[in-house]
Amino acid sequence: MTMTPRERVLSAINHEQPDRVPIVLGVSNATGIKMKPYRGIKKIVGIDAPDNYIYDWPELGTAEIDEATMKRLHCDVRGVLDSHPQETLRRNQEREPHSPFIDSWGIGQVELTPGEWFPGMHPLSEATAIDEIEAYPGWPDMSDPTRIAHVKDAARRLAEQNEYAIMATPWLLFPFERALSMQGMDTFLLNMALYPEFARALLQKITEVCKSLMGPFLEELGDNVDIIKIGDDLGTQDRLLMSPEMYRDILKPLHSNFIQFIKERTRAKVFFHTDGDVFPLIDDFIEIGVDILNPIQTSAGKMSDLKGLKKRCGKNLVLCGGIDTHRVLPFGTPEAVRDEVRKVMQILGFGGGYMVASVHTIMNDVPPENVLAMVDAVEEFGSYPISSG
């Protein structure tokens, strides 16, 4: 029996077998498409739609996918995002061309080459003492109503349509990534080892700031949400960014507390995005209440062992992602992409509990033909029952 996209997703996130494997694409920055491949997709399929960016943020470079293209991509999910405060948007729209984009936390993106932006301004890069945290004048005002003024109506409209699953994403509301952005990656990782009490205090402060937006955001959503997307990138290509012991000592209690905070306020499933080889933390994620793990970076260490991953956590975690953006999507032929998608679905999709997505954002080096090959392969090979790979 053919399901609606929402029915399909709800079946998958409840570890059941839907009619086909769901597709998650274009509904947040972590599941998004950069502007170049988005333009290419529209050109190939003949869709005339504007080149808008999520968050009205061209420097981020991630496209706001129009509805016709979302349908062509067979995406089963629609997104609800928060927003930059209007004052932050106004200030950046009026700034000098090519000057840094400064967000509401005081974190800046710098233009490295024309049109290519990278986080390069870290407002607490010199801080190592706890009193410097409270003294920082740039802590964001999460009570600014323009951050979430649109959320209730956007979620309500999607819920009334009752066609697509709703995934809501407050922007980067998790402690570790914000700490890295505020201090710089190398600096904060060093401070976790040299000044652990400072690192704990900074992470705790960020967590409380994040909660002060997450609470009202969830209140505006009400029952009109199926998935809440959060995340902290914890891995590299072949290891964690810190030892498992350090994660469990410093970060895990904060992650656990934040996920509990969310689950006390919504019945939605928690979608946790974390790049890299995070295989050693799988049991920790299950313990703290993660429902959906993304992006299953198959090019990173033990995360490439899809059979081992499915066996270890397939009954406890819904897996979302797995389509390689390191090698296959940017450099493979459309046929190679089709083969990869079929292989991954046979392993991760066997028995249910899997949603197809690219490993993080589809970057500018991915040919649009390969994006279409990916989603069309799901339509062709993703119907249940799926044979084991």
C-alpha positions as CSV (number, residue, x, y, z in Angstrom):
1,M,0.0,0.0,0.0
2,T,1.4,3.4,-0.9
3,M,1.9,5.7,2.0
4,T,1.9,9.5,2.3
5,P,5.4,10.9,2.9
6,R,4.5,11.6,6.5
7,E,3.2,8.1,7.1
8,R,6.4,6.8,5.5
9,V,8.6,8.7,7.8
10,L,6.6,8.0,10.9
11,S,6.8,4.3,10.1
12,A,10.6,4.5,9.7
13,I,11.3,6.4,12.9
14,N,9.2,3.9,14.8
15,H,11.4,1.1,13.5
16,E,8.8,-0.3,11.2
17,Q,8.9,-1.0,7.4
18,P,7.2,1.6,5.3
19,D,6.3,1.2,1.6
20,R,9.8,2.6,0.7
21,V,12.8,4.0,2.4
22,P,12.1,7.7,3.2
23,I,14.3,10.5,1.8
24,V,15.5,13.5,4.0
25,L,17.0,16.2,1.8
26,G,17.0,20.0,1.8
27,V,15.3,20.6,5.2
28,S,18.2,21.9,7.3
29,N,21.8,23.0,6.7
30,A,23.0,19.5,7.7
31,T,20.7,17.9,5.1
32,G,20.9,20.7,2.6
33,I,22.1,21.5,-0.9
34,K,24.5,24.2,-1.8
35,M,23.5,26.8,-4.4
36,K,25.5,25.5,-7.3
37,P,24.0,21.9,-7.5
38,Y,20.6,23.4,-6.6
39,R,20.8,25.6,-9.7
40,G,21.9,22.6,-11.8
41,I,19.0,20.5,-10.6
42,K,16.5,23.2,-11.5
43,K,18.0,23.6,-14.9
44,I,17.9,19.9,-15.7
45,V,14.3,19.3,-14.6
46,G,13.1,22.7,-16.0
47,I,12.0,24.4,-12.7
48,D,11.9,28.2,-12.6
49,A,12.3,29.2,-9.0
50,P,14.4,31.9,-7.3
51,D,17.8,31.3,-5.8
52,N,17.0,31.9,-2.2
53,Y,19.2,30.9,0.8
54,I,18.2,29.4,4.1
55,Y,18.3,32.0,6.9
56,D,18.6,34.7,4.2
57,W,22.3,33.9,4.6
58,P,24.2,33.9,1.3
59,E,27.5,33.5,3.1
60,L,26.4,30.1,4.4
61,G,25.7,29.1,0.8
62,T,22.9,26.6,1.5
63,A,19.9,26.9,-0.8
64,E,16.3,27.2,0.3
65,I,14.8,24.6,-1.9
66,D,11.6,25.5,-3.6
67,E,8.6,23.2,-3.3
68,A,8.6,22.0,-6.9
69,T,12.2,20.9,-6.5
70,M,11.5,19.3,-3.1
71,K,8.8,17.2,-4.8
72,R,11.1,16.2,-7.7
73,L,13.7,15.1,-5.1
74,H,11.0,12.9,-3.6
75,C,11.8,14.4,-0.2
76,D,9.4,13.1,2.5
77,V,10.2,15.8,5.1
78,R,9.6,19.5,5.3
79,G,11.5,21.8,7.6
80,V,10.7,24.6,10.1
81,L,13.7,26.7,11.0
82,D,14.3,29.6,13.4
83,S,15.7,32.8,12.1
84,H,18.5,35.3,12.7
85,P,17.2,38.3,14.6
86,Q,16.0,41.0,12.3
87,E,18.6,43.3,13.6
88,T,21.4,40.9,12.8
89,L,20.1,40.5,9.2
90,R,19.7,44.2,8.8
91,R,23.2,44.9,10.1
92,N,24.8,42.3,7.8
93,Q,22.8,43.4,4.7
94,E,24.1,47.0,5.2
95,R,27.7,46.1,5.9
96,E,30.5,46.8,3.5
97,P,30.8,44.3,0.6
98,H,33.2,41.4,1.4
99,S,33.5,42.3,5.0
100,P,32.8,39.5,7.6
101,F,29.3,38.3,8.4
102,I,28.9,38.6,12.2
103,D,26.1,36.6,13.7
104,S,24.1,37.3,16.9
105,W,26.8,35.5,19.0
106,G,29.6,37.7,17.7
107,I,31.0,34.8,15.6
108,G,32.2,35.9,12.2
109,Q,32.5,34.3,8.7
110,V,35.3,35.7,6.6
111,E,35.5,35.6,2.8
112,L,38.6,33.6,1.8
113,T,38.1,33.9,-1.9
114,P,35.3,35.6,-3.8
115,G,32.1,33.9,-2.7
116,E,33.8,31.4,-0.4
117,W,33.2,32.0,3.3
118,F,34.7,30.3,6.4
119,P,34.3,30.8,10.2
120,G,37.3,32.9,11.0
121,M,36.3,35.3,13.8
122,H,36.1,33.8,17.3
123,P,35.2,36.4,20.0
124,L,36.4,34.4,23.0
125,S,39.6,33.1,21.4
126,E,41.8,34.5,24.2
127,A,39.7,33.5,27.1
128,T,40.8,30.9,29.7
129,A,39.2,32.2,32.9
130,I,35.6,31.6,34.0
131,D,35.0,35.3,34.8
132,E,35.7,36.1,31.1
133,I,32.7,34.1,30.2
134,E,30.2,36.2,32.1
135,A,32.0,39.4,31.2
136,Y,31.6,38.7,27.5
137,P,29.2,41.4,26.2
138,G,28.1,39.5,23.1
139,W,25.9,36.8,24.5
140,P,22.8,36.7,22.2
141,D,19.3,37.8,23.2
142,M,17.3,34.6,22.7
143,S,14.1,36.4,23.8
144,D,14.1,38.5,20.5
145,P,10.7,37.6,19.1
146,T,11.9,37.9,15.5
147,R,13.8,34.6,15.9
148,I,10.7,32.5,16.1
149,A,7.8,34.8,15.0
150,H,7.1,32.6,12.0
151,V,7.4,29.2,13.6
152,K,3.8,28.6,14.8
153,D,2.2,29.5,11.5
154,A,4.8,27.6,9.4
155,A,4.4,24.4,11.5
156,R,0.6,24.7,11.6
157,R,0.3,25.0,7.8
158,L,2.4,21.9,7.3
159,A,0.4,20.0,9.9
160,E,-2.9,21.0,8.3
161,Q,-1.6,19.6,5.0
162,N,-0.7,16.4,6.8
163,E,1.4,15.3,3.8
164,Y,5.0,15.6,4.9
165,A,6.8,14.8,8.1
166,I,7.9,18.0,9.9
167,M,11.5,18.4,11.1
168,A,12.2,21.5,13.1
169,T,15.7,22.9,13.5
170,P,16.8,25.7,15.8
171,W,20.1,26.8,14.3
172,L,23.2,25.2,15.8
173,L,21.7,25.0,19.3
174,F,24.2,22.6,20.9
175,P,27.1,23.5,23.2
176,F,30.2,22.0,21.6
177,E,29.9,23.5,18.2
178,R,29.2,26.9,19.6
179,A,32.2,26.6,21.9
180,L,34.4,25.7,18.9
181,S,33.0,28.7,17.0
182,M,33.5,31.1,19.9
183,Q,37.1,30.1,20.6
184,G,38.3,28.3,17.5
185,M,38.6,24.5,17.3
186,D,42.2,24.1,18.3
187,T,42.0,26.6,21.1
188,F,38.9,25.1,22.7
189,L,40.1,21.5,22.4
190,L,43.3,22.6,24.1
191,N,41.4,24.4,26.8
192,M,39.3,21.2,27.5
193,A,42.6,19.6,28.4
194,L,44.4,22.5,30.1
195,Y,41.6,24.4,31.6
196,P,38.8,21.9,32.1
197,E,36.8,24.0,34.6
198,F,36.8,26.9,32.2
199,A,35.7,24.6,29.4
200,R,32.9,23.2,31.5
201,A,31.7,26.6,32.4
202,L,31.7,27.8,28.8
203,L,29.8,24.7,27.7
204,Q,27.3,25.1,30.5
205,K,26.7,28.8,29.7
206,I,26.1,28.0,26.1
207,T,23.7,25.2,27.0
208,E,21.6,27.5,29.1
209,V,21.6,30.1,26.4
210,C,20.5,27.4,23.9
211,K,17.7,26.3,26.2
212,S,16.4,29.8,26.5
213,L,15.5,29.6,22.8
214,M,14.7,25.9,22.5
215,G,12.0,26.2,25.1
216,P,10.0,28.9,23.3
217,F,10.7,27.3,19.9
218,L,9.1,24.1,21.1
219,E,6.2,26.0,22.6
220,E,5.5,27.6,19.3
221,L,5.6,24.3,17.5
222,G,3.2,22.6,19.9
223,D,2.2,19.2,18.6
224,N,2.9,20.2,15.0
225,V,6.3,18.5,14.8
226,D,7.6,15.0,14.3
227,I,11.4,15.4,14.5
228,I,13.6,17.9,16.4
229,K,17.1,18.2,14.8
230,I,20.1,19.1,17.0
231,G,23.7,18.2,16.8
232,D,27.4,18.4,17.8
233,D,30.1,17.3,15.4
234,L,32.3,15.0,17.5
235,G,34.4,13.0,15.1
236,T,37.1,13.3,12.4
237,Q,37.8,11.0,9.5
238,D,39.4,8.3,11.7
239,R,38.8,9.1,15.4
240,L,36.9,11.2,17.9
241,L,37.8,14.9,18.5
242,M,38.4,13.9,22.1
243,S,38.7,10.6,24.1
244,P,35.6,8.7,24.9
245,E,36.4,9.3,28.6
246,M,36.6,13.1,28.1
247,Y,33.3,13.1,26.2
248,R,31.6,11.1,29.0
249,D,33.0,13.4,31.6
250,I,32.5,16.8,30.1
251,L,30.0,16.7,27.2
252,K,27.7,13.7,27.7
253,P,26.0,15.1,30.8
254,L,25.2,18.3,28.9
255,H,23.9,16.4,25.9
256,S,21.8,14.2,28.2
257,N,20.3,17.1,30.0
258,F,19.5,19.0,26.8
259,I,17.8,16.0,25.2
260,Q,15.8,15.4,28.4
261,F,14.8,19.1,28.3
262,I,13.5,18.6,24.8
263,K,11.7,15.4,25.5
264,E,9.9,16.9,28.5
265,R,8.4,19.4,26.1
266,T,7.6,17.4,22.9
267,R,6.7,13.9,21.7
268,A,8.9,14.5,18.6
269,K,11.9,12.2,18.0
270,V,15.3,13.7,18.6
271,F,17.5,13.7,15.5
272,F,21.2,14.0,16.4
273,H,23.7,15.1,13.8
274,T,27.3,14.3,14.4
275,D,30.0,14.0,11.7
276,G,33.0,11.7,11.6
277,D,33.9,8.4,13.2
278,V,31.7,8.4,16.3
279,F,31.4,4.6,16.5
280,P,32.8,4.5,20.0
281,L,29.9,6.7,21.3
282,I,27.0,4.7,19.8
283,D,26.0,3.2,23.2
284,D,26.3,6.7,24.8
285,F,23.9,8.2,22.2
286,I,21.4,5.4,22.9
287,E,21.7,6.0,26.7
288,I,21.1,9.7,26.5
289,G,17.9,9.4,24.4
290,V,19.0,10.0,20.8
291,D,16.3,8.6,18.5
292,I,17.8,9.2,15.0
293,L,21.5,9.3,14.3
294,N,22.8,11.3,11.3
295,P,24.7,11.5,9.0
296,I,26.4,8.0,9.2
297,Q,29.7,9.2,7.6
298,T,30.6,6.1,5.7
299,S,34.1,7.5,4.8
300,A,35.0,7.8,8.5
301,G,36.7,5.0,10.3
302,K,34.4,2.3,11.8
303,M,31.3,4.2,10.5
304,S,32.1,2.5,7.2
305,D,31.2,-0.9,8.7
306,L,27.5,-0.5,7.9
307,K,26.7,-4.1,8.7
308,G,28.4,-3.8,12.1
309,L,26.6,-0.5,12.8
310,K,23.2,-1.9,11.8
311,K,23.8,-5.0,14.0
312,R,25.0,-2.9,17.0
313,C,22.3,-0.2,17.1
314,G,19.6,-0.9,14.5
315,K,17.1,-1.8,17.1
316,N,17.7,1.3,19.2
317,L,18.6,4.0,16.7
318,V,17.0,5.0,13.5
319,L,19.9,5.6,11.0
320,C,19.7,8.6,8.6
321,G,22.3,9.3,6.0
322,G,25.0,7.0,4.6
323,I,25.3,8.3,1.0
324,D,28.9,9.2,0.7
325,T,29.7,12.9,0.0
326,H,33.5,12.3,0.2
327,R,34.0,10.2,-2.9
328,V,30.8,8.8,-4.5
329,L,28.5,11.8,-4.9
330,P,31.1,14.3,-6.0
331,F,33.3,12.0,-8.2
332,G,31.2,9.0,-9.1
333,T,29.1,8.5,-12.2
334,P,25.3,8.5,-11.9
335,E,25.5,4.7,-12.2
336,A,28.0,4.5,-9.4
337,V,25.7,6.7,-7.2
338,R,22.8,4.3,-8.0
339,D,24.8,1.3,-7.0
340,E,25.9,3.0,-3.7
341,V,22.4,3.9,-2.8
342,R,21.1,0.4,-3.5
343,K,24.0,-1.1,-1.4
344,V,23.4,1.2,1.5
345,M,19.7,0.6,1.6
346,Q,20.1,-3.1,1.5
347,I,22.2,-2.9,4.6
348,L,20.9,0.0,6.7
349,G,17.3,-0.3,5.4
350,F,16.9,-4.0,6.0
351,G,14.0,-4.5,8.4
352,G,13.2,-0.8,8.6
353,G,14.6,2.0,10.8
354,Y,16.5,3.9,8.0
355,M,16.1,7.1,6.1
356,V,18.2,8.0,3.1
357,A,20.3,11.2,3.2
358,S,23.6,12.4,1.9
359,V,26.4,12.6,4.4
360,H,26.0,16.2,5.4
361,T,25.3,19.0,3.0
362,I,25.5,18.3,-0.7
363,M,28.4,20.6,-1.6
364,N,29.2,22.6,-4.7
365,D,31.5,19.8,-6.1
366,V,28.5,17.4,-6.5
367,P,27.1,17.2,-10.0
368,P,23.3,17.8,-10.1
369,E,22.9,14.6,-12.1
370,N,24.3,12.7,-9.2
371,V,21.7,14.2,-6.8
372,L,19.0,13.1,-9.1
373,A,20.5,9.7,-9.5
374,M,20.5,9.3,-5.7
375,V,16.9,10.1,-5.1
376,D,15.7,8.2,-8.2
377,A,17.6,5.1,-7.0
378,V,15.6,5.2,-3.8
379,E,12.4,5.3,-5.9
380,E,13.7,2.4,-8.0
381,F,15.3,0.1,-5.3
382,G,13.9,1.3,-2.0
383,S,10.5,-0.4,-1.8
384,Y,9.9,-2.8,1.0
385,P,10.6,-5.6,1.6
386,I,14.3,-5.0,1.0
387,S,16.6,-7.9,0.8
388,S,19.6,-8.0,3.1
389,G,22.9,-6.7,1.6
